[in-house]
Structure formats: C-alpha cells, structure tokens
Amino acid sequence: MSQPSTPAGWEVVIGLEIHAQLATRSKIFSGSATAYGAAPNSQANLVDLGYPGVLPVLNREAVRMAVKFGLATGSTVARRSVFARKNYFYPDLPKGYQISQYELPIVATGKLDILLDDGSIKTIGITRAHLEEDAGKSTHEGLGASSGIDLNRAGTPLLEIVSEPDLRGAKEAVAYLKKVHTLVRYLEICDGNMQEGSFRCDANVSVRRFGAEKYGTRCEIKNVNSFRYVEKAINYEVARQIDVLEGGGTIVQETRLYDAAKDETRSMRSKEEANDYRYFPDPDLLPVELDESFIEAVRATLPELPDEKADRFCEAYGLSRYDALVLSSSRDLADYYEAVVAASGGAPAAKLAANWVMGDFSGALNRDNAEVSTARVSSDGLAGLLARIQDDTISGKIAKEVFEAMWAEGATADAVIEAKGLKQITDTGAIEAAIDAVMAANPKQLEEYRSGKDRLFGFFVGQAMKATQGKANPGQLNDLLKRKLAP
C-alpha cells in the first residue's frame, strides 16, 4: 500500500511502543514454561495466578537479553534498575497489577538508524526499553455470551521498547518497526513471530500544523501485529484526526483499536496517564544491580549486527547498499547468501548470488510461506545452479526452469539439466543452421530488416530461440544474428 500524502499544512508525529516477547524458556518471575500453543491455563503456576503469599523471582536470562538489546543500540544500560507495580484492573490480570519498570528502567537513551525511501538515513531515538510481565488473554470464541481467561501468557517476559516521537509518517514507522524486528532476531532475544503475538506494537499518533512547536493530542492504537496493518492503521488515524481538526473539532486523548476488516480505528477507552496507574516500587523485588563484569560478558556475545553486516557486504562483495540491506535483513538469509557465495568461488560470484537469493529463492520462500532453514534448495544446491550459468551450460532463462524443478523435486541442478535435456547449445554450427532456417522461412521480415527496420531484430531472436527450444546461448545467438542479418 502506498502512503497517502498528508494534506498541506499538517505534520504527522508518531512514537512506537514495541513489545518484544523475550525468548526465555520460563517466565520472568516464575518457572512456568513459555511455549506457544499449550492448552489454556496449563502453563500457569501459583505465582502467575496471583495467589496470596507467593513471591516473584527474577529470571536472569531476561535481564541478560534486555542488556544485550541495550548494548546493540548504543543505549545506556542502567547499573541499577527498579521494578514497579502498575495498578489497573482487567480480567486477565490476576494480581490486579502488572510488574513493570517505570522511573528506573534497565535501558535508556539509545538510537537506531532507518533507511528512508529516498535513500537517506534517519536516526530515531529510543527513549527507553524496560522489562515487564505480559498479561493473560481473554478468549470469546465458542463460549456463547461468556468469555474465557487463558493465563498461559501471564508472566511471559516482555521488553517494551519506546521510541522518541521522531517518526513523521506511516512509512517511517514501518521502517523503524522492521529495523527493530530484524535486530531482536539477530540478537536471538525474540523470535519476532507477529502471528503468535510475540512481536507487536502500540502506535502513538498525533498531528500538528507545520511550524507548531507543541505536539498535538495523541491517540494510541493498541496491539497491532503486522507491518501492513501498522501502516494502514496509522494512515487511517492521521486522516481521521485531520478531518476532525479541520471540521472545527478537538482530538480526545484515548486508546483506539484497529479493525482490519473495516480498515478503521475505533475508540476503546480514554487514555490513562502514568498517575492513573499509581506506580510504586514492588516491595517483593529488590533493585536490579548490574556490575561491569556482567555487562561485558553480555557484550562479548553480541553478533555482527545488521548494519555492520550490510557495510561488510558492500565492501567485500561490491553490492549496492540496497542489496546489502535486503540480504542482511534476516540473519538466516544473510548466512545462506554467504554460504552460496563461498560455494560459488567467492566474491566474483557475489552479485549473481545476490540476484538469485533476493529473486527466485526469496520468491519461492514467500510463495510457500517457508523459512530459510526449511528451504528445498540448499546453499550448495543453488551454488551448483549458478555454476552451470557461469560455465554457459544453461542460460539465465533456462536456469529459472531448473530452479523450479530443483525446488519441487529436491534434485541437483545437474540432475535436472540432464533429465530434461536443458543443456545450452553452444555449438556455432548448430546455431547458424537454426538462424539460416529462420531467415529462409521469413523472407519478408528479412527484407524489411535489411531496409532499415531494426526493431525486427527481436523478432529474429525470438524465432531462432524457438527453433532451438530456448537452448541457444543468447550471447552467441545475438552475435551470429547480427552478422548474418547484415545486408
């Protein structure tokens, strides 16, 4: 979906609150499992259920993952952070409060660079990233007029990543969201599965007249869990707010939900302020004190980050910045690409490998909704196909047919080429014979071409390719045609 232009005179201001479910095996304050898809309420113990007298115990791994994110974004990692109780009533919140962080979060003041459509780089500030527990889930399907409460998710560790209001449109918001999504998967602190709700965001949206210093009244769009819906929800909300203001109305600060079926946002409840939650330090949890040895041990586990990998791809393989960013957008895809390059002889094959990994390979993954790890063509298999293109055994066009057969059958390129008789014709005599036959069969077109109608050259290429069943080497065919068709 293309982003509609904002009406003249208005500026959009957006900040995102991203909730990344941390990839721990147990919950943040209890030993309950965090596996997705378990039977309702089968992964909730007395701590998760909020029974009196039970005490939370902080998951060390959740702390490590939060620190890892802070270091990767150049943020300030707090040596001392505090958990607070965020008080509100909701049916799927057993304790009547959520354990979160407020005044002293574990991560503060970082930044991320995003690539804009015009090729420029924009830096987006990260206000904070804090640890908190997730709530449970209300369910309604198959229960008639009743609602069910599933507390499997209650207590699941979340890292809430809050941006500065630096985003100026839906496309910028999506670019930032994708950048954070890529980063948390690189760091292996979140699986990023938006369908399962382990990566979702709230969008704070407001508009103001250009030149105004004061921000407009914001509305928060809650729990949007796809890139496409984030863009559509923001665009709708921007248009709604401008329409209200231009009609002489005022924006009410509130929480809104996005209805994908109707492509609209609608009011959910009035927006709470911090004082509505009556935050206070949780008396059952000590402050988190981090020493330098812990932080440095986490720093030692940082992988090559996406921007660093993209820079290296440009330098080592001569790729364009765009290609490098696409290939580094997923750690698995980047690893696959480098394995193809290595198996194809290194840097000389890098551009060809990039075209195939970004093109046919990624297309097949998307078509089959598959992951790189389950791809039906291995990196060695794709390298084998590229080798046959490079040695002129097959043309690039025939290679696409070979790839599809490899994907469908799990066979090697050589096996497919042999079985289907797809080996390229490089014999000059055979190609010349085909050209002679085409010229003899089309005397009128030959006369017109020789009288100056150069556009007919494509006609002769097509006819000659047809005569050779698409197997003629394109370079040789073009050279021979030019020579033979000349007056």
TORSERO-682029 format. One record per residue (C-alpha): residue number from 1; x, z, y; residue in one letter. Coordinates in steps of 0.05 Angstrom, whole numbers, padded with zeros to 5 digits, always signed. Each point is the difference from the previous one (the first is absolute). Example, Ala and Ser with C-alpha at 12.3 -4.5 7.8 and 13.67 -1.06 7.14 Angstrom:
BEGIN
(node 1, (+00246, +00156, -00090), a)
(node 2, (+00027, -00013, +00069), s)
***
This chain:
BEGIN
(node 1, (+00000, +00000, +00000), m)
(node 2, (+00027, -00018, +00068), s)
(node 3, (-00001, +00054, +00053), q)
(node 4, (-00050, -00016, +00055), p)
(node 5, (+00028, +00002, +00069), s)
(node 6, (-00015, +00063, +00041), t)
(node 7, (-00044, -00015, +00060), p)
(node 8, (+00039, -00008, +00065), a)
(node 9, (+00015, +00064, +00036), g)
(node 10, (-00001, +00045, -00061), w)
(node 11, (+00057, +00032, -00039), e)
(node 12, (-00007, +00026, -00071), v)
(node 13, (+00034, +00066, -00019), v)
(node 14, (+00007, +00019, -00073), i)
(node 15, (+00033, +00056, -00038), g)
(node 16, (-00001, +00006, -00076), l)
(node 17, (-00002, +00061, -00045), e)
(node 18, (+00024, -00023, -00068), i)
(node 19, (-00012, +00043, -00062), h)
(node 20, (+00051, -00014, -00055), a)
(node 21, (-00013, +00035, -00065), q)
(node 22, (+00067, +00026, -00024), l)
(node 23, (+00021, -00022, -00070), a)
(node 24, (+00010, +00069, -00029), t)
(node 25, (-00022, +00017, -00071), r)
(node 26, (-00036, +00063, +00023), s)
(node 27, (-00039, +00022, +00061), k)
(node 28, (+00031, +00028, +00063), i)
(node 29, (-00020, +00073, -00012), f)
(node 30, (-00017, +00002, -00074), s)
(node 31, (+00023, -00026, -00067), g)
(node 32, (-00061, -00046, -00011), s)
(node 33, (+00014, -00073, -00016), a)
(node 34, (-00010, -00055, +00051), t)
(node 35, (-00012, -00058, -00047), a)
(node 36, (-00053, -00049, +00024), y)
(node 37, (-00064, -00014, -00039), g)
(node 38, (-00007, +00065, -00039), a)
(node 39, (-00070, +00026, -00017), a)
(node 40, (-00032, +00037, +00059), p)
(node 41, (+00026, +00071, +00011), n)
(node 42, (+00048, -00004, -00059), s)
(node 43, (+00061, +00007, +00045), q)
(node 44, (-00020, +00060, +00042), a)
(node 45, (+00023, +00071, -00014), n)
(node 46, (-00019, +00066, +00034), l)
(node 47, (+00046, -00013, +00059), v)
(node 48, (-00032, -00068, +00013), d)
(node 49, (-00069, +00030, -00008), l)
(node 50, (+00014, +00052, +00053), g)
(node 51, (-00013, +00061, -00044), y)
(node 52, (+00012, +00067, +00035), p)
(node 53, (+00067, +00033, -00013), g)
(node 54, (+00039, -00062, -00020), v)
(node 55, (+00063, -00019, +00039), l)
(node 56, (+00028, -00069, +00018), p)
(node 57, (+00071, -00017, -00020), v)
(node 58, (+00033, -00057, +00038), l)
(node 59, (+00023, -00061, -00040), n)
(node 60, (+00074, -00011, +00015), r)
(node 61, (-00004, -00074, -00017), e)
(node 62, (-00053, -00011, +00054), a)
(node 63, (+00048, +00030, +00051), v)
(node 64, (+00057, -00044, -00025), r)
(node 65, (-00044, -00062, +00008), m)
(node 66, (-00021, +00018, +00070), a)
(node 67, (+00073, +00011, +00020), v)
(node 68, (+00017, -00068, -00031), k)
(node 69, (-00051, -00034, +00044), f)
(node 70, (+00026, +00037, +00062), g)
(node 71, (+00071, -00022, -00013), l)
(node 72, (-00020, -00072, -00013), a)
(node 73, (-00035, -00004, +00067), t)
(node 74, (+00054, +00034, +00040), g)
(node 75, (-00048, +00057, +00014), s)
(node 76, (+00016, +00072, +00015), t)
(node 77, (-00005, +00040, -00065), v)
(node 78, (-00020, +00071, +00017), a)
(node 79, (+00045, +00054, -00028), r)
(node 80, (-00061, +00046, +00005), r)
(node 81, (-00072, -00023, -00009), s)
(node 82, (-00064, +00039, -00010), v)
(node 83, (-00064, -00011, -00039), f)
(node 84, (-00065, +00015, +00034), a)
(node 85, (-00073, +00007, -00019), r)
(node 86, (-00045, -00054, +00028), k)
(node 87, (-00070, +00029, -00003), n)
(node 88, (-00061, -00043, -00011), y)
(node 89, (-00058, -00002, -00048), f)
(node 90, (-00011, -00058, -00047), y)
(node 91, (-00029, +00000, -00070), p)
(node 92, (+00064, -00026, -00032), d)
(node 93, (+00045, +00051, +00035), l)
(node 94, (-00005, +00061, -00047), p)
(node 95, (+00038, +00050, +00043), k)
(node 96, (-00036, -00016, +00065), g)
(node 97, (+00067, -00020, +00030), y)
(node 98, (+00055, -00051, -00012), q)
(node 99, (+00073, +00021, -00003), i)
(node 100, (+00037, -00046, +00048), s)
(node 101, (+00054, +00003, +00053), q)
(node 102, (-00015, +00001, +00074), y)
(node 103, (+00047, +00028, +00053), e)
(node 104, (+00063, -00002, -00043), l)
(node 105, (-00002, -00062, -00045), p)
(node 106, (+00057, -00017, -00047), i)
(node 107, (+00014, -00068, +00034), v)
(node 108, (-00005, -00018, +00074), a)
(node 109, (+00019, -00054, +00050), t)
(node 110, (+00022, -00061, -00039), g)
(node 111, (-00010, -00075, +00007), k)
(node 112, (-00011, -00065, -00037), l)
(node 113, (+00011, -00072, +00022), d)
(node 114, (-00053, -00052, -00015), i)
(node 115, (+00005, -00076, +00004), l)
(node 116, (-00053, -00032, +00045), l)
(node 117, (-00031, -00069, -00008), d)
(node 118, (+00045, -00029, +00055), d)
(node 119, (+00062, +00022, -00038), g)
(node 120, (+00016, +00059, +00047), s)
(node 121, (+00013, +00070, -00024), i)
(node 122, (-00041, +00059, +00025), k)
(node 123, (+00018, +00073, -00010), t)
(node 124, (-00057, +00046, -00019), i)
(node 125, (+00009, +00075, +00010), g)
(node 126, (-00016, +00049, -00056), i)
(node 127, (-00027, +00064, +00030), t)
(node 128, (+00004, +00041, -00063), r)
(node 129, (-00006, -00001, -00076), a)
(node 130, (-00027, +00063, -00031), h)
(node 131, (-00017, +00025, -00069), l)
(node 132, (-00070, +00019, -00020), e)
(node 133, (-00047, +00004, -00059), e)
(node 134, (-00055, -00050, -00013), d)
(node 135, (-00073, +00020, -00007), a)
(node 136, (-00044, -00016, -00060), g)
(node 137, (-00049, -00057, -00004), k)
(node 138, (-00075, -00004, +00005), s)
(node 139, (-00033, -00049, -00048), t)
(node 140, (-00070, -00028, +00003), h)
(node 141, (-00006, -00056, -00051), e)
(node 142, (-00047, +00013, -00059), g)
(node 143, (-00021, +00068, +00025), l)
(node 144, (-00066, -00017, +00032), g)
(node 145, (-00013, +00041, +00062), a)
(node 146, (+00058, +00047, -00017), s)
(node 147, (+00073, -00003, +00015), s)
(node 148, (+00058, +00019, -00046), g)
(node 149, (+00065, +00033, +00019), i)
(node 150, (+00064, -00021, -00034), d)
(node 151, (+00058, +00046, +00016), l)
(node 152, (+00054, -00038, -00037), n)
(node 153, (+00027, -00024, +00067), r)
(node 154, (-00003, +00069, +00033), a)
(node 155, (+00070, +00024, +00012), g)
(node 156, (+00034, -00068, -00010), t)
(node 157, (+00060, -00003, +00047), p)
(node 158, (-00006, -00044, +00061), l)
(node 159, (+00049, -00020, +00054), l)
(node 160, (-00039, -00015, +00063), e)
(node 161, (+00040, -00047, +00044), i)
(node 162, (-00025, +00000, +00072), v)
(node 163, (+00022, -00056, +00047), s)
(node 164, (+00004, +00001, +00075), e)
(node 165, (-00055, -00040, +00035), p)
(node 166, (+00049, -00059, +00006), d)
(node 167, (-00041, -00053, -00036), l)
(node 168, (-00035, -00051, +00043), r)
(node 169, (-00045, -00038, -00047), g)
(node 170, (-00025, -00006, -00072), a)
(node 171, (+00057, -00045, -00021), k)
(node 172, (+00052, +00049, +00025), e)
(node 173, (-00036, +00056, -00036), a)
(node 174, (+00000, -00039, -00065), v)
(node 175, (+00074, -00019, +00008), a)
(node 176, (+00017, +00074, +00009), y)
(node 177, (-00044, +00021, -00058), l)
(node 178, (+00034, -00051, -00045), k)
(node 179, (+00068, +00023, +00023), k)
(node 180, (-00015, +00073, -00019), v)
(node 181, (-00031, -00024, -00065), h)
(node 182, (+00064, -00038, -00017), t)
(node 183, (+00044, +00059, +00019), l)
(node 184, (-00035, +00054, -00041), v)
(node 185, (+00003, -00045, -00061), r)
(node 186, (+00074, -00014, +00011), y)
(node 187, (+00012, +00074, +00004), l)
(node 188, (-00042, +00010, -00063), e)
(node 189, (-00039, +00057, +00032), i)
(node 190, (-00068, -00035, -00004), c)
(node 191, (-00026, -00056, -00045), d)
(node 192, (-00037, -00030, +00059), g)
(node 193, (-00062, -00016, -00042), n)
(node 194, (-00054, -00010, +00052), m)
(node 195, (-00054, -00014, -00051), q)
(node 196, (+00010, +00069, -00031), e)
(node 197, (+00003, +00033, +00068), g)
(node 198, (+00073, +00022, -00003), s)
(node 199, (+00015, -00037, +00065), f)
(node 200, (-00053, +00000, +00054), r)
(node 201, (-00005, +00008, +00075), c)
(node 202, (-00042, +00023, +00058), d)
(node 203, (+00003, -00043, +00063), a)
(node 204, (-00008, +00031, +00069), n)
(node 205, (-00025, -00055, +00045), v)
(node 206, (-00012, -00001, +00075), s)
(node 207, (-00001, -00051, +00056), v)
(node 208, (+00018, +00004, +00074), r)
(node 209, (+00005, -00046, +00059), r)
(node 210, (+00067, -00033, +00008), f)
(node 211, (+00043, +00040, +00047), g)
(node 212, (-00036, +00066, -00013), a)
(node 213, (+00046, +00058, -00016), e)
(node 214, (-00052, +00043, -00034), k)
(node 215, (-00020, -00016, -00071), y)
(node 216, (-00073, -00016, -00015), g)
(node 217, (-00043, +00044, -00044), t)
(node 218, (+00020, -00011, -00072), r)
(node 219, (-00041, -00007, -00063), c)
(node 220, (+00029, +00013, -00068), e)
(node 221, (-00015, -00048, -00057), i)
(node 222, (+00008, +00041, -00064), k)
(node 223, (+00030, -00017, -00068), n)
(node 224, (+00010, -00076, +00002), v)
(node 225, (+00035, -00021, -00063), n)
(node 226, (+00019, -00074, +00007), s)
(node 227, (+00041, -00039, +00050), f)
(node 228, (-00056, -00050, +00009), r)
(node 229, (-00052, +00054, +00014), y)
(node 230, (+00046, +00036, +00049), v)
(node 231, (+00005, -00064, +00041), e)
(node 232, (-00074, -00015, -00004), k)
(node 233, (-00020, +00072, +00016), a)
(node 234, (+00045, +00003, +00062), i)
(node 235, (-00023, -00067, +00026), n)
(node 236, (-00073, +00021, -00007), y)
(node 237, (+00012, +00067, +00033), e)
(node 238, (+00039, -00031, +00058), v)
(node 239, (-00057, -00049, +00013), a)
(node 240, (-00051, +00056, -00005), r)
(node 241, (+00035, +00044, +00050), q)
(node 242, (+00011, -00055, +00051), i)
(node 243, (-00073, -00021, -00007), d)
(node 244, (-00023, +00072, +00014), v)
(node 245, (+00046, +00008, +00060), l)
(node 246, (-00017, -00067, +00031), e)
(node 247, (-00073, +00018, -00009), g)
(node 248, (+00010, +00062, +00043), g)
(node 249, (+00001, +00049, -00058), g)
(node 250, (+00052, +00051, -00021), t)
(node 251, (+00038, +00008, -00065), i)
(node 252, (-00015, +00063, -00040), v)
(node 253, (+00059, +00030, -00036), q)
(node 254, (-00021, -00001, -00073), e)
(node 255, (+00020, -00015, -00071), t)
(node 256, (-00026, -00066, -00027), r)
(node 257, (-00002, -00033, -00068), l)
(node 258, (+00013, -00074, -00014), y)
(node 259, (-00054, -00035, -00040), d)
(node 260, (+00034, -00060, -00033), a)
(node 261, (-00066, -00030, -00024), a)
(node 262, (-00027, -00003, +00071), k)
(node 263, (+00068, -00008, +00034), d)
(node 264, (-00015, +00055, +00049), e)
(node 265, (+00019, +00071, +00018), t)
(node 266, (-00054, +00053, +00005), r)
(node 267, (-00002, +00071, +00024), s)
(node 268, (+00017, +00055, -00050), m)
(node 269, (+00007, +00064, +00041), r)
(node 270, (+00025, +00024, +00067), s)
(node 271, (+00076, +00003, +00004), k)
(node 272, (+00030, +00068, -00011), e)
(node 273, (+00057, +00027, +00043), e)
(node 274, (+00056, +00043, -00026), a)
(node 275, (-00033, +00064, +00025), n)
(node 276, (-00062, -00016, -00042), d)
(node 277, (+00042, +00009, -00062), y)
(node 278, (+00026, +00069, +00020), r)
(node 279, (+00070, -00013, -00026), y)
(node 280, (+00042, +00061, -00018), f)
(node 281, (+00062, +00009, -00044), p)
(node 282, (-00018, +00007, -00074), d)
(node 283, (+00015, +00073, -00019), p)
(node 284, (+00011, -00019, -00073), d)
(node 285, (+00057, -00049, +00014), l)
(node 286, (+00068, +00016, +00029), l)
(node 287, (+00030, -00047, +00052), p)
(node 288, (+00040, -00057, -00032), v)
(node 289, (+00074, +00010, +00015), e)
(node 290, (+00046, -00059, -00014), l)
(node 291, (+00075, +00005, +00000), d)
(node 292, (+00049, -00057, +00013), e)
(node 293, (+00020, -00006, -00073), s)
(node 294, (-00072, -00015, -00021), f)
(node 295, (-00009, -00052, +00055), i)
(node 296, (+00067, -00034, -00016), e)
(node 297, (-00017, -00001, -00074), a)
(node 298, (-00065, -00036, +00017), v)
(node 299, (+00038, -00048, +00046), r)
(node 300, (+00046, -00019, -00058), a)
(node 301, (-00061, -00025, -00038), t)
(node 302, (-00023, -00049, +00054), l)
(node 303, (-00001, -00072, -00026), p)
(node 304, (+00017, -00062, +00041), e)
(node 305, (-00059, -00002, +00048), l)
(node 306, (-00042, -00062, +00013), p)
(node 307, (+00031, -00018, +00067), d)
(node 308, (+00070, +00011, -00027), e)
(node 309, (-00017, -00045, -00060), k)
(node 310, (-00028, -00054, +00045), a)
(node 311, (+00063, +00001, +00043), d)
(node 312, (+00043, -00007, -00062), r)
(node 313, (-00042, -00058, -00026), f)
(node 314, (+00009, -00037, +00065), c)
(node 315, (+00075, +00012, +00001), e)
(node 316, (+00017, -00009, -00074), a)
(node 317, (-00049, -00056, -00017), y)
(node 318, (-00010, -00036, +00066), g)
(node 319, (-00075, +00012, -00001), l)
(node 320, (-00044, -00003, +00061), s)
(node 321, (-00024, +00067, +00027), r)
(node 322, (-00071, -00017, -00023), y)
(node 323, (+00021, -00016, -00071), d)
(node 324, (+00042, +00063, -00004), a)
(node 325, (-00057, +00044, +00024), l)
(node 326, (-00049, -00031, -00050), v)
(node 327, (+00048, +00010, -00058), l)
(node 328, (+00017, +00071, +00020), s)
(node 329, (-00072, +00020, +00011), s)
(node 330, (-00002, +00027, -00071), s)
(node 331, (+00057, +00034, -00036), r)
(node 332, (-00020, -00033, -00066), d)
(node 333, (-00004, -00069, +00031), l)
(node 334, (+00067, +00008, +00034), a)
(node 335, (+00033, +00022, -00065), d)
(node 336, (-00032, -00059, -00037), y)
(node 337, (+00025, -00048, +00053), y)
(node 338, (+00071, +00026, -00003), e)
(node 339, (-00001, -00004, -00076), a)
(node 340, (-00021, -00074, +00005), v)
(node 341, (+00055, -00014, +00049), v)
(node 342, (+00052, +00034, -00043), a)
(node 343, (-00022, -00038, -00062), a)
(node 344, (+00000, -00065, +00039), s)
(node 345, (+00072, +00005, +00022), g)
(node 346, (-00004, +00040, +00063), g)
(node 347, (-00008, -00018, +00074), a)
(node 348, (-00002, -00077, -00008), p)
(node 349, (-00067, +00007, -00036), a)
(node 350, (-00027, +00054, +00047), a)
(node 351, (-00045, -00044, +00042), k)
(node 352, (-00029, -00037, -00059), l)
(node 353, (-00012, +00066, -00035), a)
(node 354, (-00033, +00028, +00062), a)
(node 355, (-00048, -00059, +00004), n)
(node 356, (-00021, +00008, -00072), w)
(node 357, (-00007, +00076, +00002), v)
(node 358, (-00041, -00002, +00064), m)
(node 359, (-00039, -00061, -00023), g)
(node 360, (-00020, -00014, -00071), d)
(node 361, (+00022, +00067, -00029), f)
(node 362, (-00036, +00043, +00053), s)
(node 363, (-00060, -00047, -00004), g)
(node 364, (-00006, +00011, -00075), a)
(node 365, (+00005, +00076, +00010), l)
(node 366, (-00056, -00002, +00052), n)
(node 367, (-00043, -00046, -00041), r)
(node 368, (+00004, +00045, -00061), d)
(node 369, (+00001, +00065, +00039), n)
(node 370, (+00065, +00016, -00036), a)
(node 371, (+00061, +00042, +00018), e)
(node 372, (+00072, -00024, +00000), v)
(node 373, (+00014, +00046, -00058), s)
(node 374, (-00053, -00035, -00043), t)
(node 375, (+00016, -00072, +00022), a)
(node 376, (-00003, -00051, -00055), r)
(node 377, (+00062, -00036, +00025), v)
(node 378, (+00063, +00044, +00001), s)
(node 379, (+00055, -00006, +00052), s)
(node 380, (+00044, -00034, -00053), d)
(node 381, (-00058, -00047, -00017), g)
(node 382, (-00009, -00021, +00072), l)
(node 383, (+00076, -00009, +00007), a)
(node 384, (-00003, -00046, -00060), g)
(node 385, (-00052, -00042, +00034), l)
(node 386, (+00040, -00004, +00065), l)
(node 387, (+00060, -00023, -00040), a)
(node 388, (-00039, -00060, -00026), r)
(node 389, (-00019, -00018, +00072), i)
(node 390, (+00072, +00006, +00023), q)
(node 391, (+00028, -00044, -00055), d)
(node 392, (-00054, -00053, +00011), d)
(node 393, (-00031, +00009, -00069), t)
(node 394, (-00068, +00007, +00035), i)
(node 395, (-00025, -00011, +00071), s)
(node 396, (-00029, +00055, +00043), g)
(node 397, (-00070, -00028, -00012), k)
(node 398, (+00007, +00001, -00075), i)
(node 399, (+00031, +00069, +00005), a)
(node 400, (-00068, +00026, +00025), k)
(node 401, (-00033, -00026, -00064), e)
(node 402, (+00056, +00031, -00042), v)
(node 403, (-00008, +00067, +00035), f)
(node 404, (-00075, +00002, -00013), e)
(node 405, (+00013, -00014, -00074), a)
(node 406, (+00054, +00055, -00002), m)
(node 407, (-00049, +00049, +00032), w)
(node 408, (-00056, -00018, -00048), a)
(node 409, (+00042, -00004, -00064), e)
(node 410, (+00058, +00047, +00012), g)
(node 411, (+00047, -00056, -00018), a)
(node 412, (+00068, -00019, +00031), t)
(node 413, (+00007, -00058, +00048), a)
(node 414, (+00041, -00040, -00050), d)
(node 415, (-00052, +00010, -00055), a)
(node 416, (-00056, -00024, +00046), v)
(node 417, (+00039, -00060, +00025), i)
(node 418, (+00017, -00021, -00071), e)
(node 419, (-00070, +00011, -00028), a)
(node 420, (-00035, -00037, +00056), k)
(node 421, (+00052, -00055, +00008), g)
(node 422, (+00009, +00015, +00073), l)
(node 423, (+00074, -00015, +00007), k)
(node 424, (+00014, -00038, +00064), q)
(node 425, (+00020, -00073, -00004), i)
(node 426, (+00068, -00009, +00033), t)
(node 427, (+00019, -00065, -00035), d)
(node 428, (+00007, -00050, +00057), t)
(node 429, (-00018, -00059, -00043), g)
(node 430, (-00066, +00032, -00023), a)
(node 431, (-00019, +00017, +00072), i)
(node 432, (+00017, -00070, +00024), e)
(node 433, (-00042, -00030, -00055), a)
(node 434, (-00060, +00041, +00022), a)
(node 435, (+00010, -00020, +00072), i)
(node 436, (+00005, -00074, -00019), d)
(node 437, (-00065, +00006, -00038), a)
(node 438, (-00035, +00033, +00059), v)
(node 439, (+00025, -00053, +00049), m)
(node 440, (-00023, -00056, -00046), a)
(node 441, (-00069, +00031, -00007), a)
(node 442, (-00009, +00009, +00075), n)
(node 443, (+00023, -00064, +00035), p)
(node 444, (-00047, +00008, +00060), k)
(node 445, (+00024, +00070, +00016), q)
(node 446, (+00072, -00023, -00010), l)
(node 447, (-00009, -00057, +00050), e)
(node 448, (-00033, +00047, +00051), e)
(node 449, (+00055, +00051, -00007), y)
(node 450, (+00054, -00052, +00011), r)
(node 451, (-00037, -00026, +00061), s)
(node 452, (+00006, +00069, +00033), g)
(node 453, (-00053, +00046, -00028), k)
(node 454, (+00048, +00057, -00017), d)
(node 455, (-00056, +00049, -00016), r)
(node 456, (-00010, -00037, -00066), l)
(node 457, (+00065, +00030, -00025), f)
(node 458, (-00039, +00061, -00022), g)
(node 459, (-00047, -00045, -00040), f)
(node 460, (+00059, -00028, -00039), f)
(node 461, (+00028, +00069, -00012), v)
(node 462, (-00067, +00023, -00028), g)
(node 463, (-00007, -00061, -00045), q)
(node 464, (+00071, +00006, -00026), a)
(node 465, (-00010, +00074, -00015), m)
(node 466, (-00065, -00017, -00036), k)
(node 467, (+00036, -00053, -00041), a)
(node 468, (+00052, +00052, -00022), t)
(node 469, (-00053, +00054, -00011), q)
(node 470, (+00030, +00040, +00057), g)
(node 471, (+00067, +00007, -00036), k)
(node 472, (+00044, -00043, +00045), a)
(node 473, (+00052, +00037, +00040), n)
(node 474, (-00030, -00001, +00070), p)
(node 475, (+00067, -00009, +00036), g)
(node 476, (+00021, -00058, -00044), q)
(node 477, (-00068, -00031, +00003), l)
(node 478, (-00001, +00000, +00077), n)
(node 479, (+00070, -00028, +00005), d)
(node 480, (-00014, -00056, -00050), l)
(node 481, (-00068, -00017, +00032), l)
(node 482, (+00031, -00006, +00069), k)
(node 483, (+00052, -00048, -00026), r)
(node 484, (-00048, -00043, -00042), k)
(node 485, (-00056, -00003, +00051), l)
(node 486, (+00046, -00024, +00055), a)
(node 487, (-00014, -00072, +00023), p)
***
